[in-house]
Amino acid sequence: MDLQEFIKNAAICFEDTDPNEINADTVFKNLEEWSSLTTLELIAMVKTKYNKTITGKDIRQSNTVEDLFNAVSSK
């Protein structure tokens, strides 16, 4: 699994944010559109693209997109 590919896939979950503004250091919870629905979209994206299961706890413990990538990578 590649970090840049993960960033690109995660950016799709944030429809109102320009994908070019999302990088490894982006604190995704600070994005204006962050919501419980976005959490579900991220969980579904990880399951679909990477066949891995992450939980709401994994997301709560992550701050940046790279933190989330590392959580997924550890599964």
VOZA-195091 format. One line per 5 residues: number of its first residue (from 1); their letters; for each residue x, y negated, z of C-alpha. Coordinates in nm, 3 decimals. Each point is the difference from the previous one (the first is absolute). Example, Ala and Ser with C-alpha at 12.3 -4.5 7.8 and 13.67 -1.06 7.14 Angstrom:
BEGIN
1 = AS = 1.230,0.450,0.780 | 0.137,-0.344,-0.066
This chain:
BEGIN
1 = MDLQE = 0.000,0.000,0.000 | 0.137,-0.336,-0.107 | -0.048,-0.322,0.203 | -0.057,-0.220,-0.307 | -0.264,0.238,-0.134
6 = FIKNA = -0.168,0.007,0.341 | -0.007,-0.381,0.012 | -0.159,-0.010,-0.344 | -0.266,0.255,0.104 | -0.068,-0.175,0.332
11 = AICFE = -0.037,-0.336,-0.175 | -0.299,0.139,-0.190 | -0.185,0.026,0.333 | 0.032,-0.377,0.044 | -0.207,-0.121,-0.293
16 = DTDPN = 0.003,-0.371,0.092 | 0.378,-0.023,0.042 | 0.234,-0.031,-0.296 | 0.189,0.332,-0.014 | 0.325,-0.194,-0.054
21 = EINAD = -0.042,-0.149,0.349 | 0.005,0.342,0.167 | 0.342,0.143,0.083 | 0.162,0.224,0.260 | 0.005,-0.281,0.261
26 = TVFKN = -0.362,-0.106,-0.049 | -0.193,0.012,0.327 | -0.310,0.144,-0.161 | -0.222,-0.065,0.303 | 0.060,-0.374,-0.050
31 = LEEWS = -0.147,0.004,-0.351 | -0.331,-0.183,-0.014 | -0.193,0.298,-0.132 | 0.122,0.245,0.267 | -0.297,0.189,0.143
36 = SLTTL = -0.118,0.343,0.107 | -0.097,0.061,-0.362 | 0.358,-0.065,-0.109 | 0.114,0.253,0.260 | -0.226,0.260,-0.158
41 = ELIAM = 0.126,-0.091,-0.348 | 0.361,0.049,0.114 | -0.084,0.337,0.158 | -0.174,0.110,-0.322 | 0.286,-0.127,-0.219
46 = VKTKY = 0.257,0.196,0.204 | -0.212,0.316,-0.021 | -0.059,-0.038,-0.375 | 0.347,-0.111,-0.112 | 0.219,0.190,0.248
51 = NKTIT = -0.224,0.281,0.128 | 0.081,-0.105,0.356 | -0.230,-0.095,0.283 | 0.055,-0.309,0.210 | -0.221,-0.118,0.282
56 = GKDIR = -0.124,-0.331,0.125 | 0.259,0.037,0.277 | 0.278,0.026,-0.258 | -0.123,-0.322,-0.156 | -0.041,-0.178,0.336
61 = QSNTV = 0.359,0.090,0.088 | 0.128,-0.142,-0.330 | 0.057,-0.370,-0.054 | 0.164,-0.024,-0.340 | -0.057,0.188,-0.322
66 = EDLFN = 0.337,0.169,0.056 | -0.114,0.113,0.348 | -0.303,0.156,-0.166 | 0.222,0.161,-0.265 | 0.215,0.150,0.277
71 = AVSSK = -0.309,0.134,0.178 | -0.115,0.169,-0.321 | 0.349,0.131,-0.074 | 0.018,0.164,0.342 | -0.314,0.207,-0.065
